[in-house]
Amino acid sequence: MDLGLKDKVAIVSGASDGIGLVTARSLAREGARVVICARREAKLFEARDAIAKETGAEVLAIQCDVRRLDDVQRLVAQTVQKIGAIHILVNNAGSVPSIKFTDVSDAQWYEYLERKLMGYLRMAREVVPHMQRAGWGRIVNVAGTAGWEPSNTAMAVGLNNAAVMNWTKSMSLQYASDGILINTVAPGSIDTPRQVGNRQRESEVTGKSVEELRKARVKDIPLGRLGRPEEVANLITFLASDCSSYMTGTCVTIDGGVVRGI
Ligand SMILES: NC(=O)c1ccc[n+]([C@@H]2O[C@H](COP(=O)([O-])OP(=O)(O)OC[C@H]3O[C@@H](n4cnc5c(N)ncnc54)[C@H](OP(=O)(O)O)[C@@H]3O)[C@@H](O)[C@H]2O)c1
């Protein structure tokens, strides 16, 4: 299937590791011109070189913390200056910790919204005018199943993800007539460095081994394993492509069958 991604310009946030890195590689493989960003420059440049080596594509790496407006504006300006257009945004950078409700101050709640929702809004606001100019755009927002199914500890995670899903729908309505299609992807448990880190922290708190915790998590997944970042990247690549031409404002769950709601 030709996805029609050749020479499309795609920005992927949080692309030095995990789902973002694999998505950037997948888009590059399909012929897109990919711009990747993350906070740690050395790791970002490593990712750029690895993608370029594997795909033969030219990849632009720009250090950017999506919580900072000046960084986001610089990322977008440099992309347009060096490549001339923006067609695709994959909003993926964000990490929100598990919390104990009574320990979290007002200021920390605002900071948790900064970590995901605000970064996504900020990036979208800066790229939409370029998509309007091109008359074609795709935005894929990576949320998570805690947006559908709240949990006791993942309260701040769920709040961000639910907000991303709701905002995505509004955005899709607002920009449909410009040819900009905007969707959410909601992964379940995906085997990325973040998952490993989360299990290590959980192990320290509970005294259970990392392997024991991993097995307990997998037990609840009907497909019997964690997801692979490539599986999420495939879905994002499709939604970012010309082949996805009649889906907008929707949220696609990719969780090995965990969420029971239909
Ligand atoms: N893995 C899962 O099971 C899972 C499940 C549901 C949803 N998700 C969602 O999927 C997305 C990716 O998760 P992942 O597991 O692939 O994460 P990951 O392995 O921890 O990778 C995160 C990437 O984002 C970058 N990043 C983090 N904060 C950033 C910021 N403020 N500005 C720019 N870059 C930033 C990191 O690099 P630097 O640290 O150098 O910035 C890294 O490249 C997240 O939105 C996450 O909530 C993941």
The ligand as an ORCA input file, in Angstrom:
! r2SCAN-3c Opt
* xyz 0 1
  N       4.746      3.296     27.067
  C       3.494      3.144     27.415
  O       3.097      2.100     27.952
  C       2.497      4.238     27.155
  C       1.149      3.978     27.464
  C       0.203      4.963     27.234
  C       0.578      6.182     26.691
  N       1.896      6.407     26.400
  C       2.236      7.727     25.862
  O       3.079      7.565     24.724
  C       3.980      8.683     24.642
  C       5.388      8.166     24.519
  O       5.672      7.320     25.603
  P       6.983      6.385     25.656
  O       6.671      5.297     26.597
  O       7.438      6.084     24.277
  O       8.024      7.396     26.381
  P       9.596      7.272     26.605
  O      10.090      5.935     26.212
  O       9.799      7.738     28.008
  O      10.158      8.408     25.598
  C       9.796      9.712     25.810
  C      10.435     10.618     24.747
  O       9.905     11.930     24.925
  C      10.958     12.864     25.177
  N      10.395     13.904     26.062
  C       9.889     13.754     27.308
  N       9.460     14.947     27.779
  C       9.686     15.862     26.795
  C       9.463     17.262     26.676
  N       8.928     17.980     27.677
  N       9.800     17.884     25.528
  C      10.348     17.174     24.512
  N      10.589     15.846     24.557
  C      10.261     15.192     25.691
  C      12.092     11.999     25.776
  O      13.387     12.563     25.601
  P      13.989     13.630     26.660
  O      13.777     13.030     28.017
  O      15.415     13.789     26.281
  O      13.197     14.879     26.447
  C      11.937     10.744     24.896
  O      12.490     10.968     23.620
  C       3.729      9.549     25.894
  O       2.856     10.600     25.555
  C       3.042      8.570     26.835
  O       2.205      9.203     27.778
  C       2.862      5.473     26.626
*
